[in-house]
Amino acid sequence: MSIATSTALASFAEEVRNKVRTDHYTKKEAAAIYAEKASVPTKISQLNNDSGYITGTDVDRKLSGLAKVVTLTQVEYDALTKKDSNTLYVISE
């Protein structure tokens, strides 16, 4: 084996040794650090929205003031006696 290969292998071995975890926890220490399986939420409804993400209620509230979109045929559109100015009518074939 050449000196370069030997040096590269030694460097690689040292790198691997540095990446291997040597700290181990007792059961009591691990329990203090990690959540118990029973306490981990399994449903989205069990989570708290502590980051302020938008919710379905927020979306509904925001959309309530916007125009409606209605898809209908030209015949159906022509048959409307009163057209809502807050509605976007999409004519399909």
ABEGO torsion letter per residue (X at the ends): XBAAAAAAAAAAAAAAAAABBABBBBAAAAAAABBBAAABBABAAABBBAAGBBBAAAAAAAAAABBBBBBBBAAAAAABABBBAABBBBBBX
